[in-house]
Structures are given as structure tokens and as C-alpha cells.
């Protein structure tokens, strides 16, 4: 028996791809909002970390 036959026999298996897509889109949206609305001074400090090793 192939693996796909096992998955087809599970009740409600079609819900998992939808749930994982929703979680991915929500995470991506939250990270995007964090970057857009984030503290610009903090991001500037992080951007210069490889250059300014003394800070």
C-alpha cells in the first residue's frame, strides 16, 4: 500500500494543509508588521553590529 493511501484514509486530513498555510501567512504578516513598525534606532544598531564591534 502506498503512503498516499494511508493519508487518504485519515478523516479530516485535508484540514492540515490549510492550517499550516494560515500559520505561515500569519507568521509572515506579523514579522512584516514588526519590521515596518519597529524601532528604527534598534534596527540601525543591529545593522552596524558587524562594523562596530565595540558597542
C-alpha positions in Angstrom: 0.0 0.0 0.0 1.4 3.4 -0.9 1.8 6.2 1.6 -0.8 8.4 -0.1 -3.4 5.7 0.5 -2.7 5.9 4.3 -3.2 9.7 4.2 -6.5 9.4 2.2 -7.9 7.0 4.8 -7.5 9.6 7.7 -10.6 11.5 8.4 -10.1 15.3 8.2 -6.6 15.1 6.7 -7.4 18.0 4.3 -7.5 20.4 7.2 -3.8 20.2 7.9 -2.5 21.9 4.8 -5.0 24.7 5.3 -4.0 25.2 8.9 -0.3 25.2 8.1 -0.9 27.8 5.4 -2.8 30.0 7.8 0.0 29.7 10.4 2.7 30.6 7.8 0.8 33.6 6.4 0.1 34.9 10.0 3.7 34.5 11.0 4.9 36.2 7.8 2.4 39.1 8.3 3.5 39.5 12.0 7.2 39.6 11.1 6.5 42.1 8.3 4.5 44.4 10.7 7.3 44.1 13.2 9.9 45.3 10.7 7.7 48.1 9.4 6.6 49.4 12.8 9.8 48.5 14.7 12.2 50.9 16.5 14.4 52.3 13.7 17.2 53.1 16.1 17.3 49.5 17.3 17.5 48.2 13.7 20.3 50.7 12.9 22.2 49.4 15.9 21.8 45.8 14.7 22.7 46.8 11.1 26.1 48.3 12.3 27.0 45.4 14.6 29.5 43.7 12.3 31.2 47.1 11.7 31.2 48.4 15.3 32.4 45.6 17.4 33.0 47.8 20.5 29.3 48.7 21.1 
